[in-house]
C-alpha cells in the first residue's frame, strides 16, 4: 500500500498477511485463537467491494489476554497499523442480535477465522443504518444483490430472524426505503 492516503487502511492482501503473521505468533506461543470478524473486514475479504478497511471488527474466543495483547502489539508494530486497528466495539450491537449464524471463513494451524452468514451481516447493516462515511448502505446494497432480495418483505423476514422488529426506527425505515430505490424497487 504505497499510496499515502491509505495509511492505516488494510486491503485484502494486507488482511491475509496479518492473519498469517498472527497465526505464526500464536504458534510460537502455543496458543489457539478463534476470531469472529464482522463489518468492513468481511466486505473487504469476502465481497471484494471495498478496496480496504481501517479496522477489524471482531470478537475473540477466550484466551490468555495478556499474551494476546502482546501478540496484537507485535502485529500493530510490524504492519504499521494505527491505534484501534482491532475493534471489539462490535460486542455492543451484538447484544441486540437474536441469534448468531456463523460459518468458517479460513482455518490456519493456530487461528480460525469465523464470519457471520450474509443474512446476519445484512440484518446488522440495517440495524446500524449509519450515515456516510460509514459504508452500511453500500454493504447492504451488495448483500441484497448477493442474496437476490427483491422485496421489502424478504428483507424484513431476514432482519427479524436476527434482530427484533421493535428495533426498526425512523433511521432504519428510511435506510430500507432508499435501499429499495437504489435496487430499483418501491419499498414504501
C-alpha positions as CSV (number, residue, x, y, z in Angstrom):
1,X,0.0,0.0,0.0
2,X,2.3,2.7,-1.2
3,X,-0.5,5.4,-1.5
4,X,0.0,7.7,1.4
5,X,-3.8,8.3,1.5
6,X,-4.2,4.7,2.5
7,X,-2.1,4.8,5.6
8,X,-3.7,2.7,8.3
9,X,-6.0,1.0,5.8
10,X,-5.9,-2.7,5.3
11,X,-6.7,-4.2,1.8
12,X,-7.5,-7.9,1.3
13,X,-3.9,-8.9,0.8
14,X,-2.8,-7.0,3.9
15,X,-5.6,-8.6,6.0
16,X,-4.5,-12.0,4.8
17,X,-0.8,-11.2,5.6
18,X,-1.9,-10.0,9.1
19,X,-3.8,-13.2,9.7
20,X,-0.8,-15.3,8.5
21,X,1.5,-13.3,10.8
22,X,-0.9,-13.6,13.7
23,X,-1.1,-17.4,13.2
24,X,2.7,-17.7,13.3
25,X,2.9,-15.7,16.6
26,X,0.1,-17.8,18.1
27,X,2.0,-21.0,17.0
28,X,5.2,-19.7,18.6
29,X,3.3,-19.2,21.9
30,X,1.4,-22.5,21.6
31,X,-1.9,-20.7,21.6
32,X,-5.0,-21.4,19.6
33,X,-7.4,-18.5,18.8
34,X,-10.8,-18.3,17.2
35,X,-11.7,-14.8,15.9
36,X,-15.1,-13.8,14.6
37,X,-14.9,-10.9,12.1
38,X,-17.7,-8.5,11.2
39,X,-18.2,-5.4,9.1
40,X,-15.8,-3.8,6.7
41,X,-13.2,-6.6,7.1
42,X,-15.7,-9.1,5.8
43,X,-16.8,-6.8,2.9
44,X,-13.1,-6.4,2.0
45,X,-12.2,-10.1,2.3
46,X,-15.3,-11.9,1.0
47,X,-17.2,-9.5,-1.2
48,X,-14.3,-7.5,-2.7
49,X,-16.5,-4.4,-2.7
50,X,-14.1,-2.3,-0.6
51,X,-10.5,-1.6,-1.5
52,X,-9.7,-1.5,2.2
53,X,-10.9,-1.2,5.8
54,X,-9.5,0.8,8.6
55,X,-10.1,-1.7,11.3
56,X,-11.1,-5.3,12.0
57,X,-14.4,-5.5,13.8
58,X,-14.1,-8.7,15.8
59,X,-14.7,-10.8,18.9
60,X,-12.1,-13.1,20.2
61,X,-12.5,-16.5,21.8
62,X,-11.4,-17.0,25.4
63,X,-7.6,-16.8,25.5
64,X,-4.7,-15.6,27.7
65,X,-5.5,-11.9,27.3
66,X,-2.1,-10.6,28.3
67,X,-0.3,-12.9,25.8
68,X,-2.8,-12.0,23.1
69,X,-2.3,-8.3,23.8
70,X,1.4,-8.7,23.4
71,X,0.9,-10.6,20.1
72,X,-1.5,-8.0,18.8
73,X,1.1,-5.3,19.7
74,X,3.6,-7.1,17.5
75,X,1.1,-7.2,14.6
76,X,0.4,-3.5,15.0
77,X,4.1,-2.7,15.0
78,X,5.0,-5.0,12.1
79,X,2.3,-3.8,9.8
80,X,2.5,-0.1,11.0
81,X,-1.2,-0.1,12.0
82,X,-3.0,2.7,13.8
83,X,-4.4,2.5,17.3
84,X,-7.8,0.9,17.1
85,X,-6.9,-1.4,14.3
86,X,-8.6,-4.1,16.3
87,X,-12.1,-3.0,17.2
88,X,-14.1,-5.0,19.7
89,X,-16.9,-2.4,19.9
90,X,-19.0,-4.8,17.8
91,X,-19.8,-6.5,21.1
92,X,-22.4,-3.8,21.9
93,X,-24.6,-4.1,18.8
94,X,-24.3,-7.9,19.1
95,X,-26.3,-7.7,22.3
96,X,-29.3,-6.9,20.0
97,X,-28.8,-9.9,17.9
98,X,-31.4,-12.7,18.5
99,X,-29.1,-15.4,17.1
100,X,-25.7,-15.7,15.5
101,X,-25.4,-17.7,12.3
102,X,-21.7,-18.1,11.7
103,X,-19.5,-20.1,9.3
104,X,-15.8,-20.7,9.0
105,X,-14.0,-18.3,6.7
106,X,-10.4,-19.6,7.0
107,X,-8.5,-22.1,9.2
108,X,-4.8,-21.8,9.9
109,X,-2.8,-24.1,12.2
110,X,-3.4,-22.0,15.3
111,X,-6.0,-19.5,14.1
112,X,-9.6,-20.0,13.0
113,X,-11.5,-17.1,11.4
114,X,-15.3,-17.2,11.6
115,X,-17.7,-14.8,9.9
116,X,-21.5,-14.3,10.1
117,X,-23.5,-15.5,7.2
118,X,-24.6,-12.9,4.7
119,X,-28.1,-12.8,6.1
120,X,-26.9,-11.9,9.6
121,X,-24.5,-9.3,8.2
122,X,-27.3,-7.7,6.2
123,X,-29.5,-7.5,9.3
124,X,-26.7,-5.9,11.3
125,X,-26.1,-3.4,8.5
126,X,-29.8,-2.4,8.5
127,X,-29.8,-2.1,12.3
128,X,-26.7,0.1,12.2
129,X,-28.0,2.2,9.3
130,X,-25.2,4.8,9.8
131,X,-24.9,7.7,7.5
132,X,-21.9,8.2,5.2
133,X,-19.0,8.0,5.5
134,X,-20.0,4.7,7.1
135,X,-20.4,2.1,4.4
136,X,-23.5,0.4,5.7
137,X,-25.7,1.4,2.7
138,X,-23.2,0.2,0.1
139,X,-22.7,-3.0,2.0
140,X,-26.4,-3.6,2.4
141,X,-26.9,-3.0,-1.3
142,X,-24.2,-5.6,-2.2
143,X,-25.6,-8.1,0.3
144,X,-29.1,-7.7,-1.1
145,X,-27.8,-8.3,-4.6
146,X,-25.8,-11.3,-3.4
147,X,-28.8,-12.8,-1.6
148,X,-31.1,-11.9,-4.5
149,X,-33.5,-9.9,-2.3
150,X,-36.2,-8.1,-4.4
151,X,-39.0,-7.3,-1.9
152,X,-39.2,-5.4,1.3
153,X,-40.9,-8.4,2.9
154,X,-37.9,-10.7,2.0
155,X,-35.6,-8.1,3.6
156,X,-37.7,-7.8,6.7
157,X,-38.0,-11.6,7.1
158,X,-34.2,-11.8,7.1
159,X,-34.0,-8.9,9.5
160,X,-36.5,-10.4,12.0
161,X,-34.6,-13.7,12.0
162,X,-31.6,-11.8,13.6
163,X,-32.9,-8.6,15.2
164,X,-36.2,-7.8,16.9
165,X,-38.5,-5.8,14.6
166,X,-39.1,-3.5,17.5
167,X,-35.7,-2.0,16.8
168,X,-36.7,-0.6,13.5
169,X,-36.9,3.1,13.9
170,X,-37.2,6.0,11.5
171,X,-33.5,5.8,10.6
172,X,-33.9,2.1,9.6
173,X,-37.1,2.7,7.7
174,X,-35.5,5.5,5.6
175,X,-32.5,3.3,5.1
176,X,-34.7,0.4,3.8
177,X,-36.7,2.8,1.5
178,X,-33.6,4.3,0.0
179,X,-32.1,0.8,-0.4
180,X,-35.1,-0.3,-2.3
181,X,-34.9,2.8,-4.5
182,X,-31.3,2.1,-5.3
183,X,-32.0,-1.5,-6.1
184,X,-34.8,-0.4,-8.4
185,X,-37.8,-1.4,-6.2
186,X,-40.5,0.6,-4.5
187,X,-40.2,-0.4,-0.8
188,X,-42.5,2.2,0.7
